[in-house]
């Protein structure tokens, strides 16, 4: 198992716009967490201008599929997203 970081860049009025999609977004995030794929997730802020989600899974297809299906992405609240492998050295299941 490897770690991957899914990073989001968001629109300027993200906080105002996310309300109508938040329940669906949190639903898919909770499901990914229950499956053991999503380890940590949350907005980056002050001001909130992005988000970071940490996955532990076999390959990058899991976080990539998450992003493609996320209502924040599908509805244009996320302006850019990337998935990168993360080499965990300390903590978690360091490899």
SEPA-511379 format. One line per field, with one value per residue: residue number from 1; residue in three letters; y, z, x of N, C-alpha, C in turn. Coordinates in steps of 0.02 Angstrom, whole numbers. Atoms other than C-alpha are relative to their C-alpha. Last residue first. Layout:
REM residues N
resi (NUM  ...);
resn (ALA  ...);
n.yy (Y  ...);
n.zz (Z  ...);
n.xx (X  ...);
ca.yy (Y  ...);
ca.zz (Z  ...);
ca.xx (X  ...);
c.yy (Y  ...);
c.zz (Z  ...);
c.xx (X  ...);
REM end
This chain:
REM residues 95
resi (95  94  93  92  91  90  89  88  87  86  85  84  83  82  81  80  79  78  77  76  75  74  73  72  71  70  69  68  67  66  65  64  63  62  61  60  59  58  57  56  55  54  53  52  51  50  49  48  47  46  45  44  43  42  41  40  39  38  37  36  35  34  33  32  31  30  29  28  27  26  25  24  23  22  21  20  19  18  17  16  15  14  13  12  11  10  9  8  7  6  5  4  3  2  1);
resn (UNK  UNK  UNK  UNK  UNK  UNK  UNK  UNK  UNK  UNK  UNK  UNK  UNK  UNK  UNK  UNK  UNK  UNK  UNK  UNK  UNK  UNK  UNK  UNK  UNK  UNK  UNK  UNK  UNK  UNK  UNK  UNK  UNK  UNK  UNK  UNK  UNK  UNK  UNK  UNK  UNK  UNK  UNK  UNK  UNK  UNK  UNK  UNK  UNK  UNK  UNK  UNK  UNK  UNK  UNK  UNK  UNK  UNK  UNK  UNK  UNK  UNK  UNK  UNK  UNK  UNK  UNK  UNK  UNK  UNK  UNK  UNK  UNK  UNK  UNK  UNK  UNK  UNK  UNK  UNK  UNK  UNK  UNK  UNK  UNK  UNK  UNK  UNK  UNK  UNK  UNK  UNK  UNK  UNK  UNK);
n.yy (54  -20  64  41  3  6  21  -11  47  -30  48  13  57  43  51  43  -25  16  -33  -57  -62  4  -1  -63  -53  -49  9  -3  -68  -41  14  -30  -72  -11  1  -67  -42  35  48  57  67  50  64  55  57  67  -5  67  20  -65  -63  -41  -62  -63  -46  -67  -1  -70  -34  -2  52  64  11  15  67  48  1  41  69  34  4  51  65  25  64  43  21  71  46  -14  11  71  2  -51  -67  -13  -73  -40  -71  -33  -62  -49  -61  -63  -59);
n.zz (38  34  18  43  -15  -72  -33  -72  -32  -60  -51  -2  -44  15  -49  19  63  1  -60  11  4  54  64  2  25  -53  -22  58  26  -50  7  64  -8  -53  30  5  55  43  47  -6  12  -1  -20  7  -44  25  71  30  23  -30  -3  -19  36  -26  50  -27  -66  -19  51  -20  39  -25  -66  13  30  -55  -41  35  6  -62  -6  46  -24  -57  19  35  -43  -17  51  13  -62  -14  -45  -53  21  4  1  36  -16  48  -21  53  -14  5  0);
n.xx (-29  -61  -32  42  71  14  -61  5  -45  -29  -20  -72  -14  -57  -16  -57  -27  -71  -27  -44  38  50  -35  -36  44  16  69  45  4  35  72  20  12  50  67  30  -25  -48  30  -46  25  -53  27  -47  12  -16  -16  5  67  -7  32  -58  -14  24  25  9  -29  -12  -39  -70  -35  24  -31  -70  -3  11  -61  -50  22  -17  -73  -22  23  -38  -31  49  56  -4  27  71  37  9  58  -4  23  72  2  50  3  44  32  8  37  -36  42);
ca.yy (122  223  153  309  403  448  425  436  446  534  494  640  671  840  949  1113  1235  1144  1227  1182  1070  903  947  994  851  729  589  637  675  506  418  502  461  274  268  324  148  18  126  248  414  588  728  909  1061  1232  1419  1436  1604  1566  1395  1225  1119  942  759  619  430  397  219  115  69  170  320  308  298  449  548  498  557  715  769  727  825  971  998  1138  1215  1219  1383  1501  1423  1412  1597  1617  1454  1304  1222  1041  922  732  660  478  350  175  0);
ca.zz (222  354  399  487  563  496  319  213  28  -47  -224  -313  -369  -440  -448  -531  -533  -400  -379  -559  -534  -572  -461  -307  -347  -326  -456  -554  -391  -312  -473  -466  -281  -317  -484  -398  -346  -208  -76  67  24  91  43  34  5  -70  -52  119  181  309  239  179  178  243  220  308  281  129  64  215  138  277  229  46  100  214  70  -47  80  123  -59  -72  86  32  -142  -105  29  -81  -167  -19  41  -137  -175  -246  -344  -282  -296  -243  -192  -189  -93  -118  6  -42  0);
ca.xx (378  292  121  61  205  376  444  286  331  181  128  46  -132  -176  -331  -371  -517  -618  -788  -830  -981  -898  -749  -851  -970  -825  -833  -676  -585  -626  -577  -406  -390  -419  -325  -164  -115  -129  -211  -182  -263  -229  -349  -295  -403  -388  -412  -492  -428  -369  -367  -330  -488  -492  -455  -362  -348  -456  -440  -495  -663  -747  -640  -691  -873  -851  -775  -916  -1044  -947  -954  -1140  -1180  -1070  -1141  -1267  -1153  -997  -1038  -1018  -855  -787  -809  -633  -638  -538  -368  -377  -238  -252  -106  -60  5  57  0);
c.yy (4  -59  15  -68  -44  2  -13  -31  15  -54  37  -54  -14  -57  -42  -51  -43  20  -11  37  63  66  3  7  69  55  50  -4  6  71  41  -10  35  76  14  0  65  45  -29  -57  -51  -69  -51  -63  -53  -53  -67  7  -71  46  55  71  32  59  65  44  67  3  70  35  -4  -58  -68  -14  -21  -72  -50  -2  -43  -73  -38  -10  -57  -69  -35  -68  -48  -26  -73  -52  12  -12  -72  -4  47  72  18  74  35  73  28  61  44  57  62);
c.zz (-3  -33  -41  -10  -48  9  74  34  76  36  58  52  -5  50  -24  55  -25  -69  6  60  -1  -11  -58  -66  -1  -29  53  20  -58  -28  50  -12  -65  12  52  -29  -4  -54  -45  -40  14  -5  -6  28  -13  50  -30  -75  -29  -48  42  5  27  -43  33  -56  35  73  20  -50  16  -37  28  65  -14  -26  57  39  -36  -1  63  4  -46  24  60  -19  -37  37  23  -47  -10  62  17  50  60  -21  -15  4  -44  22  -59  28  -62  20  0);
c.xx (74  33  62  32  -38  -75  -12  61  0  41  34  14  74  3  59  9  57  26  75  25  43  -37  -50  38  34  -45  -22  -74  -50  -9  -41  -74  -19  -11  -54  -70  -41  30  55  -31  55  -32  56  -33  52  -18  20  9  1  38  29  -25  64  21  -22  -27  -15  20  19  45  74  33  -20  38  72  3  -8  65  51  -21  19  76  23  -22  33  28  -48  -61  -4  -31  -75  -44  -20  -58  1  -15  -72  18  -50  -6  -39  -35  -1  -45  44);
REM end
